[in-house]
């Protein structure tokens, strides 16, 4: 590792799936040549990164704690364009993940089941965002009035607890006020992506929206520029896909093409 740091390393990837946290030397997080960094597993990050050349950051099994890296402060990574947070883990209640990256163009989230149990939310401030992928159910808020540069957005809004039987710990009733508030919160989030030309929704997302047809009928779709609407079916789901008319009427306009994909 020292050899790489001393020879102006530009791309670096670490996999650590062993007991305990892997700790990198402090000099690693102030490397001036690093442009792409991928960390997989329980790797301890400092609260602040000072990587001025970094353009892409991928964190797999990122653990959110009060002592861990704070993605709300990317001032030490002024050139960051791609951020991927996969299988985010947080064991603290009511935790907010704040993303502040003015030059960010591509953003990908994937939350694990703990995000449902502990009621987390995500706040992003990335006015230059072009592509966004979001998987999970924590409330997503955008500080920008609208994301004028966004071209494509993907949403897979699901709740593992919905599939549980009534009486099991964490069971969520799809017709409960709690779930209704989550879905309506998601609808407010969609409005921030109104400039998107391409939108992909998981089948679970479509099914969740279809539970509240009156809300869809009463509100006009904000996607005036939408050219492509894709409904993504997962491999284990049936080939027979039913898309309620209330969902189609909400998203489609005269120039929108509908596509079913896997």
RAVEN-V211879 format. One record per backbone hydrogen bond with DSSP energy under -0.5 kcal/mol. CO is the residue of the C=O (numbers start at 0). NH is the residue of the N-H. Records with the same first field share a line. If there is no record, write none. Layout:
BEGIN
CO->NH + NH
END
This chain:
BEGIN
0->4
1->5
2->6
3->6 + 8
4->7
9->34 + 35
11->37
13->39
15->41
20->22
21->23 + 43
24->27 + 28
25->28
26->29
27->30
28->49
34->54 + 55
35->11
36->57
37->13
38->59
39->15
40->42
41->21 + 43
43->23
46->69
49->51
50->53
54->80 + 81
55->36
56->83
57->38
58->85
59->40
61->63 + 88
62->64
63->90
64->67
68->70
69->72
70->99
73->76
75->50
76->79
80->104 + 105
81->56
82->107
83->58 + 85
84->109
85->60 + 61
87->111
88->63
91->94
94->96 + 120
95->97
96->98 + 122
97->99
98->100 + 124
99->73
100->103
101->127
104->129 + 130
105->82
106->132
107->84
108->134
109->87
111->114
112->115 + 116
113->117
114->119
115->118
117->93
119->138
120->96
121->140
122->98
123->142
124->100
125->128
126->148
129->150 + 151
130->106
131->153
132->108
133->155
134->110
138->121 + 140
140->123
145->147
146->149
150->196 + 197
151->131
152->199
153->133
154->201
155->135 + 157
158->161 + 162
159->162
160->163 + 171
164->167
167->170
172->175
175->179
176->180
177->181
178->182
179->183
180->184
181->185
182->186
183->187
184->188
185->189
186->190
187->191
188->191 + 192
189->192
190->193
191->146
192->195
193->224
196->226 + 227
197->152
198->229
199->154
200->231
201->205
202->206
203->207
204->208
205->209
206->210
207->210
208->211
209->212
211->214 + 215
212->216
213->217
214->218
215->218
221->223
222->225
226->256
227->198 + 229
228->258
229->200 + 231
230->232 + 260
231->202
233->236
238->240
239->241
240->242
241->243
243->246 + 247
244->248
245->249
246->250
247->251
252->255
256->228
258->230
260->232
END
